[in-house]
C-alpha cells in the first residue's frame, strides 16, 4: 500500500492521523504540513498580551498549541475579542501533557484569572483526571471555565464548539441533493471512549430518514472506523465495494481523512467522481477533491467563528462569571445524565459552487485548491 500523505489544515472534529493511499490526514490533530497557512482574511494581528489592566484576566490553557491553524486562526480570534474589551490576556501551552495543563490552569487561577479557556488534547469522552481536577479547583475558586473546540463531559465548563449534529445534517443534505436515490454507506468515527461519531450520525440520519422511509435510499453499510484512520476507511471501502458489486451511490464520511480513503478505493474501480462523497474538516486535499468533482461536499468549521465566540463568551463572563446566566447558551446532552452548557456554532458546506469562500478567507491558496484541475471543467473559483 502507498501512504496517503498530504497537507492538512483542520479545525473540525476527529483526530488527525497519517494515512494511506491518497492525499490524506484527519481532522483536528497534526499532519505533515498544514494548508492555507497564510494569515486569515479579516483577522488582523493582535496586540501583545497583558497590555491593559482593567480588572479581568482571561487565560488560555492550551494543550498541543503548536499547530499552525491554531496559531494563525484560533488564538488570534480569541485574543482580538478580549483585548478589544480592554481586558488582560495570557495563554500557555502544555505541549501535549495533561499534567502540565493542570498545573498551568492552577497557575492562571493563582495569577487572578477570572476566566480560563481550556483546550484539551484529543476527543475522549471523559477529561483526563488531572485536567478535570484542575477545572474543579478553578470552578471552586469562582473562575469561569470555557472548554474550547472539544466536547467535554464536565458541567462546570462551558463548551464552545461547532455543532456535530449540524455537521452531519449538512453532509447528508448535500449528498441527498446529489444522489436522491440509491445505495448509501456511512463511515463513522471511532466510538471507543467518544460520543462525537454518534452525534454526527444522528444529524445524518435525521436528514436521510424520510428518504429511507420512502424507499428512495438504502443504507447498505454503516461502519465505525478505528482511530478515524483513512487507511482503515480505504480497506473498509474496498470490502464494501466488493461485497456490493460496486453498487454504491453515496458515501458519507465523518471526516475528510476517511473521505479520502473512500475516494481512493472508488478510484481503483473507476467510480471516483461518479459516487457522491461527503467529508468534513476543510483539509487541503478534500477541498481539491471538491474542485475536481470527486468529493461532493466538505463541511468547513471556520475557526474564526469559534475563536470569536469563545472570546465574546470570555468577555461576558468577565462581567459575570456565572455560566448559567450567560446568554446564548443551550444544554448539550451527553451520554448518561450529563448535560453541559454549550455554545454550538454552525459550520458551512463547501461545494464546487462556493469554493471561493475558503479561498477568499485565506484558509487555502487558490493554487492548492485548484491543483491539477482541468480548466475546461473547473469550478468558478478555479477559473
N, C-alpha and C positions, 0 to 999 in steps of 0.2 A: 504494500500500500504506500501511496505517496502521502506526505504530510500536507495537511491543509494549513498553510501559514499565510497570514496576511496582516494588513494594517487594520487596527481596530480602534474605534473610539466609541465608548459606551457610557450610558447613564441610566439605563433602564434596569430591568431585573434580570438576574441569572448570573452566576459567577463566570468569568471568562476562563477559557482553557485553551491550550494549544490543540489544534485539530488535525484532521487527516483528509487528504484528497483534493481539496479545492481551497480557495482563499477563505479561511475561517478562523474564528475565535469565538468567544461567547460574550454575552452582555455582562457588564458590571464588574470585571476584575481585569487583571493585566495581561496583555498580549505583547508581541514583539515591539511594534511601533504603533503609535496612535495616529489616526487620520484626522485631518482638519485641525491641525494644531495651531492654526493662526488664531489671533485673538477674536472672540466672538463679536459680531456686529452689535452695536448699541450697548456695549458693556465697557465703559471707559475704565482706565486704570484707577484703582482706589488709592486713597491716602494711606499714610503709614498708620499702623495700629496704635491705639493709645494716645492719639493726638489731642483728645479732649478729655475733660473730666467733669461730666455733668450729672454724676450720680448713679450711673449704671454701667457696669462692666459686663459685656457679653463675651463668653469664652466659647471657643470651638475645640472640642477634643476629638480629633480625627484618628482613625486607625487606617493605615495604608494610605496616607495622604499623597505620597509621591506618585501620582498619576497625572499626566498632562491634562486630561479632561477635567480633573478636579482643580488643578492649579490655575487653569486658564478660564474655566467656565463656572464651576460650582462656587468655589471660595470667594472670588471677586464679587459675584452677585449677592452673596450673603453680606459680605463686608460693606458693600456700597450702601445697602439699606440702613445698616447700623450706624455708619459714620454720618450718613445724611441726616439722621435723627439727632446727631450730636453726642452719641454715646461712645464709650470706650470699647475697644475690641481687641481680643487676643486669641490666637489659635495655637494649638500644639498638636504634634503628630506622634502617635505611639509606635509607628513603624511596625505594624503587624503583631503587636504584643498586647493582649488584653490586660495583663498585669500592669504594664506601663500605662495603658489608657486609664485604668482605675486610679493609679497614683496621680496622674495628671488631672483627672476630674477632682480629686481631693485637693490638689494644689490650687485649682481655679476657685474652688469654694473658699479656701483659706485666703486667697487674694481678694475676696469680696465679690465674686461674680454673682449677679442676680439671676442670670440666665446662662445655661450651658447647652450648646448644641453638640450632640454626640453622634458620630458616625461610626458604627461598629464595622467589623470585618466579617464578611460572609453573610449567608442568608439562613442561619439557623433559626428554628422556631423559637428557641429559648436563648436568652442572652447568656454570654459567658458569666459564670458566677461572680468573678471579680468585678465585671462591669455592672452587673445587677446590684451588687452590694454598694458600689460607689454611687450609683444612681439613687439608691435608697438613702444613703447618707446625705447626698445633696438635697433630696426632697425633704428630708427631716430637718435640714438647716434652712428651709424656706426658699431654696433655689428652684426655679422652673427649669425643667429638662425637656429638650426637643430631640427626638430621635429622627435623624436625617436620612432619608432615602430608603432605609431598611425597615421592614415591618417587624417590630419587636413586641414581645408579649408582656410589657410592663405598663400597667395602667397609670403609673406615676408619671410617665413620659408622654409628650405629645408627638405623634407621628406626623411628619411632613414627607409625603412621597407621591409618586404617580399611582393612580388607581389601577391595580392589577385587573380588576373585573372589567374596567373600561378598556384596558389594553386588549383583553380577549374579545370584547364586543367589536372593537374597531377592526381587528384581524378578520373576524368572522363576517362582518358586513361587507368588507371589500372582496372577500373570496366568494361570498354568496352572490354578489353582483356580477362577478366574473364568470362563475360557474353555478347557475341557479339549479342545475340538476346534475346528478352523478354520484360517484363514489368518493367519499371523503376519508381522510385519515388525519388524526391529531397526534402530534408529538408533544407530550407534556414534559416538564422538567422533573428533576429528581425529587420524589416526595419524601425521602428519608430525612426526618427532622425538620421538614419545611412545610409550610402551608401555601406558599406562593403558587405552585402549579395548580392546585385545586381552585384557588381564587380566579386565576386566569381562565381555567377551564369552565368555571361557572358562567363567565361572560360569553365564552364561545358557545356554550350550549343554549344560553338564553336566546341568542340570535338565531341559531340553527334549528331550534326545536320545532317551530311552525313548519319549516320545510321538511323536517324529518317526519312529522305527523302526517303531512300530505303525501309522503312517499316520494317527494322530488329528489331528496338526497338520502344516502345511506352512509353511516359511519362504519366503514369496513374494519378499521383498526383504530384504537385509541390506546397508546402505549406510553409508559414513562421511560425516560432516557436517563440512565445513571450518570450523575455528575453533570447533567445537561451537555454531555460530550458530543460534539459534532461527529467524531469517529463512530461512536455508537449509533448515532442517528443515521449515518451513512449505511452501516451494516443493517440496521433495522429496516431502512427503506429498501435496500436490495432484497431482503427477505420478503417484505410485503409485496413488492412488485412481482416477485417470482410466484408467490402464493396466489396472487390475484390475476395472473396472466397479463400483467402491466395495465390492468383496468382500474386505474386510479385517476380521478379528475381534479382533485384538490388536496393540498396538504397545508394544514395549519400548524405551525411550529411555534412554541412559546419562547423561542429565542432566535436571534439571527444565526448563531452558530449551528443550531440544529437545522434551520432552513437551508444553510449552505451545504450541510451533509446530504439533505434530501435532494437538493438541486444536482449535486454531483452524481447521485445514484440515477436520477432521471436522465441526466446527460448520457450516462453509459448505455441507456436503452433508447436514446433518441427522443425522449419526451420533454427535455428541457425547453421551456417556452410554450409548451402545449398544456402542461398541468399548472393550474393556479397554485401559487405558493405564498404563504404569509410568514413573516417573521417580525421581530420587534427588537429595537435597540439602537438603530441608526448607525450600524457599523459600515465601514467603507465598502467592503465587498458586497454587502447586501444592497446598499444604495446603487452601486454599479450594476448589480443584478436587476434592480428596478429599472434603471436606464436601458438595460439590454433586453428587458422583457421576460427574463427568466424568473423573476420574483415579482409578484403582483403588487404587494404592499409591504412597506416596512413602517411599523408604528414607532414614531420618534418621540421620546420624552425629552423635551427641550430643557437642559439643565439650568438655563437662566430663570425659568419659571419656578423651579424648585428652590433655587438659591434665593430668589426674591421673596417667595412665600415664607421660607424659614427666617429670613431677615426681618420681614414685616411682623411675623409672629413674635420674634425676639424683642422687637421694639415695643410691641403691645404688652408683652409680659414684663418688660422693664417697668411699665407704669402700674401693672397689677399682675403679680406672679401667679395668680390663681388660674390655672389652666381651665378649670370648669367654667370660668366666666369669660373666657376668650371667645369672641365672636367668630363665626365661620367654621367651627369645628363640628364634627359628627362622630358618633361612636362607630368604631370598626370592630366587628365581631370576629374573634379568632377562635381556633378550636378550643373546646371546653367552655367554661363560663366566662373567659376573659373578654372584656370589652375595653378597647383602648381609644382615647380621644385622638382624632386624626384630622388632618387637612389633606385631602386626596385631590390630586391635580389631574387634568385631562390631557393626555398626550395627543399627538397629531398623526394621522395616517398619511404617509408619503407614497404617492404613486407616480407614474410617468408624467401625469398631468401637472403635478405641483412640486416636482423635484427641485425647482428653483428655490423653494422655501429653505431647504438645508444649505444650498449653495449661497444664497444671498445672506444667510445668517453668519456665514463663516465656518459653519460646522464641518463642511467638506469642501475641498477645492474642486472647481469645475473639471479640471483635468483628471482628477481621481474619480469623480462621479461618472464621467463620460468616457473613461479609458476604453479603447477598443470598440467604441460604438460606431456602427455603420452610419455615416451622415444621412443616407437616404431613408433610414428608418429611425433616426434619432428623435428622442422626445424634445419638446420645445426648449427645455433648459440646456440641451446639449448642442443646439444649433448656433 
